[in-house]
Amino acid sequence: MDGGVRATVTGMLQDRGYTGITRAHVGESYVPETTQRGVAYANITANRPDGQPVLVFSCLPPFGVAKLRAYVTAAAAVGCEHVIVVGPPPSTDVSKEPVAIRVEMFRSAFLKRNMQRHHVQVVKHRVLTEAEVARLLNKFKATLEGLPRLSKGDAMSRYYDWEVGTVVGFVRVRMGAQPELYFRCVHEKCCP
């Protein structure tokens, strides 16, 4: 994992509210290697807001089912139930592989730059509180299903790891106009 990707992953974990983020030195790992050299190399570890540990694995090509199994085995060996894999696109379809823990996969290219911090056109998103959501729904006499949608697979949704049903807001400022609040509800798919 190069320095830019490592910094973006660290920033992403901080933006999600994770704590205790530590990075291993080059050539070190937080979990023992379980198979071939370099297959189970976790170089970042953190704790989710609920206290559960998260391991981030840097993956070199080719990436497939065998490496995914190695990561899951390595994470289970240290009691971790959440893994983030950063690397190339999988060479085989790993989405159908049954795993006992939660696995998130990001392409290295997706994390080359932290879009939340470095892209001028990406506005700051924030999760609305339950009170804000209630006021919003009351104001527009709507339900969560009736709100504009944001796909679970959207870049910002993946970056922050928002759950389905989360309502997020953001402010857009158009030239010569007042700032406007926009909101979206995270759905499994954007279109019904």
One Martini backbone bead per residue (centre of mass of N, CA, C, O) as a GRO file, in nm:
protein
  192
    1MET     BB    1   0.093   0.039   0.027
    2ASP     BB    2   0.086   0.343  -0.039
    3GLY     BB    3   0.093   0.652   0.104
    4GLY     BB    4  -0.176   0.764  -0.015
    5VAL     BB    5  -0.356   0.522   0.060
    6ARG     BB    6  -0.289   0.511   0.360
    7ALA     BB    7  -0.393   0.797   0.426
    8THR     BB    8  -0.685   0.752   0.326
    9VAL     BB    9  -0.755   0.519   0.513
   10THR     BB   10  -0.706   0.673   0.773
   11GLY     BB   11  -0.914   0.897   0.710
   12MET     BB   12  -1.160   0.712   0.683
   13LEU     BB   13  -1.153   0.601   0.972
   14GLN     BB   14  -1.184   0.876   1.107
   15ASP     BB   15  -1.455   0.960   0.965
   16ARG     BB   16  -1.605   0.702   1.102
   17GLY     BB   17  -1.489   0.696   1.419
   18TYR     BB   18  -1.233   0.562   1.456
   19THR     BB   19  -1.001   0.405   1.676
   20GLY     BB   20  -0.678   0.314   1.726
   21ILE     BB   21  -0.490   0.393   1.493
   22THR     BB   22  -0.261   0.168   1.332
   23ARG     BB   23   0.070   0.129   1.189
   24ALA     BB   24   0.274  -0.058   1.027
   25HIS     BB   25   0.562  -0.144   0.941
   26VAL     BB   26   0.756  -0.226   0.710
   27GLY     BB   27   0.712  -0.583   0.712
   28GLU     BB   28   0.477  -0.572   0.902
   29SER     BB   29   0.231  -0.735   1.122
   30TYR     BB   30  -0.074  -0.807   1.308
   31VAL     BB   31  -0.066  -1.085   1.165
   32PRO     BB   32  -0.023  -1.391   1.087
   33GLU     BB   33   0.086  -1.581   0.856
   34THR     BB   34  -0.110  -1.842   0.677
   35THR     BB   35   0.043  -1.852   0.407
   36GLN     BB   36   0.172  -1.704   0.191
   37ARG     BB   37   0.370  -1.468   0.114
   38GLY     BB   38   0.179  -1.175   0.191
   39VAL     BB   39  -0.129  -1.253   0.222
   40ALA     BB   40  -0.147  -1.177   0.554
   41TYR     BB   41  -0.129  -0.834   0.546
   42ALA     BB   42  -0.164  -0.623   0.819
   43ASN     BB   43  -0.123  -0.252   0.831
   44ILE     BB   44  -0.408  -0.189   0.971
   45THR     BB   45  -0.560  -0.075   1.277
   46ALA     BB   46  -0.888  -0.070   1.449
   47ASN     BB   47  -1.175   0.091   1.608
   48ARG     BB   48  -1.484   0.090   1.640
   49PRO     BB   49  -1.734   0.252   1.807
   50ASP     BB   50  -1.813  -0.047   1.937
   51GLY     BB   51  -1.497  -0.182   1.972
   52GLN     BB   52  -1.438  -0.324   1.722
   53PRO     BB   53  -1.220  -0.469   1.524
   54VAL     BB   54  -1.000  -0.366   1.246
   55LEU     BB   55  -0.876  -0.482   0.934
   56VAL     BB   56  -0.613  -0.393   0.700
   57PHE     BB   57  -0.553  -0.507   0.371
   58SER     BB   58  -0.287  -0.559   0.157
   59CYS     BB   59  -0.309  -0.625  -0.197
   60LEU     BB   60  -0.178  -0.834  -0.431
   61PRO     BB   61  -0.145  -0.954  -0.720
   62PRO     BB   62  -0.357  -1.181  -0.721
   63PHE     BB   63  -0.714  -1.166  -0.654
   64GLY     BB   64  -0.900  -1.405  -0.454
   65VAL     BB   65  -1.033  -1.658  -0.278
   66ALA     BB   66  -0.773  -1.741  -0.130
   67LYS     BB   67  -0.713  -1.465   0.000
   68LEU     BB   68  -0.981  -1.425   0.141
   69ARG     BB   69  -0.949  -1.670   0.327
   70ALA     BB   70  -0.689  -1.572   0.462
   71TYR     BB   71  -0.808  -1.316   0.589
   72VAL     BB   72  -1.032  -1.451   0.754
   73THR     BB   73  -0.845  -1.636   0.918
   74ALA     BB   74  -0.666  -1.413   1.039
   75ALA     BB   75  -0.894  -1.257   1.179
   76ALA     BB   76  -1.005  -1.491   1.353
   77ALA     BB   77  -0.734  -1.540   1.515
   78VAL     BB   78  -0.786  -1.225   1.650
   79GLY     BB   79  -1.108  -1.156   1.673
   80CYS     BB   80  -1.209  -1.053   1.390
   81GLU     BB   81  -1.520  -0.912   1.208
   82HIS     BB   82  -1.350  -0.688   1.029
   83VAL     BB   83  -1.267  -0.625   0.680
   84ILE     BB   84  -1.021  -0.453   0.479
   85VAL     BB   85  -0.965  -0.443   0.125
   86VAL     BB   86  -0.667  -0.343  -0.056
   87GLY     BB   87  -0.671  -0.338  -0.423
   88PRO     BB   88  -0.730  -0.516  -0.669
   89PRO     BB   89  -0.917  -0.656  -0.873
   90PRO     BB   90  -1.068  -0.936  -0.893
   91SER     BB   91  -1.006  -1.243  -1.069
   92THR     BB   92  -1.248  -1.341  -0.903
   93ASP     BB   93  -1.554  -1.428  -0.768
   94VAL     BB   94  -1.600  -1.319  -0.426
   95SER     BB   95  -1.912  -1.261  -0.365
   96LYS     BB   96  -1.989  -1.588  -0.331
   97GLU     BB   97  -1.825  -1.607  -0.081
   98PRO     BB   98  -1.849  -1.752   0.218
   99VAL     BB   99  -1.857  -1.545   0.512
  100ALA     BB  100  -1.828  -1.474   0.871
  101ILE     BB  101  -1.742  -1.187   0.789
  102ARG     BB  102  -1.677  -0.859   0.734
  103VAL     BB  103  -1.633  -0.733   0.390
  104GLU     BB  104  -1.429  -0.485   0.242
  105MET     BB  105  -1.379  -0.342  -0.092
  106PHE     BB  106  -1.091  -0.171  -0.239
  107ARG     BB  107  -0.953   0.011  -0.465
  108SER     BB  108  -0.669   0.178  -0.498
  109ALA     BB  109  -0.773   0.400  -0.694
  110PHE     BB  110  -1.003   0.501  -0.503
  111LEU     BB  111  -0.759   0.574  -0.269
  112LYS     BB  112  -0.551   0.784  -0.381
  113ARG     BB  113  -0.779   0.996  -0.301
  114ASN     BB  114  -0.933   1.209  -0.081
  115MET     BB  115  -1.237   1.324  -0.168
  116GLN     BB  116  -1.325   1.481   0.093
  117ARG     BB  117  -1.044   1.668   0.101
  118HIS     BB  118  -0.952   1.717  -0.236
  119HIS     BB  119  -1.239   1.780  -0.358
  120VAL     BB  120  -1.418   2.061  -0.453
  121GLN     BB  121  -1.706   1.910  -0.542
  122VAL     BB  122  -1.712   1.785  -0.260
  123VAL     BB  123  -1.927   1.773  -0.018
  124LYS     BB  124  -2.019   1.784   0.303
  125HIS     BB  125  -2.114   1.512   0.487
  126ARG     BB  126  -2.399   1.421   0.705
  127VAL     BB  127  -2.553   1.285   0.967
  128LEU     BB  128  -2.863   1.274   1.073
  129THR     BB  129  -3.056   1.309   1.320
  130GLU     BB  130  -3.346   1.202   1.450
  131ALA     BB  131  -3.466   1.488   1.481
  132GLU     BB  132  -3.405   1.584   1.191
  133VAL     BB  133  -3.566   1.364   1.049
  134ALA     BB  134  -3.840   1.426   1.177
  135ARG     BB  135  -3.860   1.718   1.070
  136LEU     BB  136  -3.833   1.647   0.771
  137LEU     BB  137  -4.079   1.456   0.749
  138ASN     BB  138  -4.284   1.663   0.854
  139LYS     BB  139  -4.241   1.893   0.649
  140PHE     BB  140  -4.292   1.678   0.389
  141LYS     BB  141  -4.474   1.442   0.443
  142ALA     BB  142  -4.280   1.181   0.486
  143THR     BB  143  -4.080   0.909   0.414
  144LEU     BB  144  -3.804   0.731   0.372
  145GLU     BB  145  -3.903   0.622   0.090
  146GLY     BB  146  -3.959   0.936  -0.018
  147LEU     BB  147  -3.677   0.995  -0.033
  148PRO     BB  148  -3.405   1.058  -0.157
  149ARG     BB  149  -3.150   0.869  -0.311
  150LEU     BB  150  -2.875   0.651  -0.194
  151SER     BB  151  -2.646   0.441  -0.269
  152LYS     BB  152  -2.456   0.198  -0.118
  153GLY     BB  153  -2.243   0.217  -0.376
  154ASP     BB  154  -2.160   0.483  -0.326
  155ALA     BB  155  -1.880   0.650  -0.260
  156MET     BB  156  -1.971   0.787   0.010
  157SER     BB  157  -2.107   0.539   0.136
  158ARG     BB  158  -1.850   0.365   0.140
  159TYR     BB  159  -1.657   0.551   0.290
  160TYR     BB  160  -1.865   0.566   0.555
  161ASP     BB  161  -2.050   0.314   0.594
  162TRP     BB  162  -2.350   0.327   0.534
  163GLU     BB  163  -2.657   0.245   0.619
  164VAL     BB  164  -2.952   0.145   0.566
  165GLY     BB  165  -3.151   0.445   0.639
  166THR     BB  166  -2.962   0.667   0.618
  167VAL     BB  167  -2.949   1.019   0.677
  168VAL     BB  168  -2.822   1.269   0.460
  169GLY     BB  169  -2.640   1.580   0.450
  170PHE     BB  170  -2.605   1.877   0.232
  171VAL     BB  171  -2.433   2.163   0.105
  172ARG     BB  172  -2.520   2.393  -0.150
  173VAL     BB  173  -2.342   2.633  -0.359
  174ARG     BB  174  -2.455   2.869  -0.566
  175MET     BB  175  -2.416   3.103  -0.781
  176GLY     BB  176  -2.582   3.371  -0.626
  177ALA     BB  177  -2.680   3.185  -0.388
  178GLN     BB  178  -2.812   3.021  -0.146
  179PRO     BB  179  -2.778   2.792   0.067
  180GLU     BB  180  -2.853   2.436   0.038
  181LEU     BB  181  -3.036   2.168   0.159
  182TYR     BB  182  -2.957   1.832   0.127
  183PHE     BB  183  -3.098   1.495   0.088
  184ARG     BB  184  -3.047   1.143   0.182
  185CYS     BB  185  -3.128   0.796   0.142
  186VAL     BB  186  -3.013   0.493   0.213
  187HIS     BB  187  -2.992   0.235  -0.033
  188GLU     BB  188  -2.939  -0.045  -0.194
  189LYS     BB  189  -3.088   0.102  -0.428
  190CYS     BB  190  -3.161   0.378  -0.616
  191CYS     BB  191  -3.367   0.216  -0.775
  192PRO     BB  192  -3.684   0.057  -0.752
   0.00000   0.00000   0.00000
